[in-house]
Amino acid sequence: MKRIYSNQPFRLYILTGIDLTAASELKIIYKSPNKTSGEWVATIDPTDKTRMVCDCSALIQIGKWLIYAKAIFPQGMIPGSLASFTTIGEGTI
């Protein structure tokens, strides 16, 4: 994964392994480094119907973010596996 710097917008891709075309709602659920939770609205990647894509706003908090994909289908919700990424401050290696 490339580095994600704080205060810089980025695009997040999540490969789900399932066809998402019948989903009525796609979200990426997150927990930030300061333990607040939220969600980003995702869409189906036009080049791969099993992949979610989300243009995320600049993240101010530096540290480890926990995320998982959530897809709502007519039959119910399918949550994804937990994953993480870390934001670093500009000039940090």
Steps between C-alpha positions, in 0.01 A plus 500: 500500500620849425547743784195698607589841633280700732321799344511340154193357321537145368311224319433177685437171316364191673490166319198310636509180300124519433295654219371831635263593215184401694601695812275793589756658729880486529688646794840490660471503878797646689640557846751784514818514711311691772235220507215695336297300247336597174441396143585600147266436206661277238416412140573204275827535315404529129789271405426223755149419631649330809689809614377800698654840448475806723645847458586589857544849633824607661551322832631727771572234760835323486511133593333166434153493340285183511261442210264242355274494196124472543263408216119501531322253270127414471578184700680691777831654599839348425782645712859468386813404689677749722798679344715796597719776367714762667516871424829678557590864529664680210875455510474177703668182379 
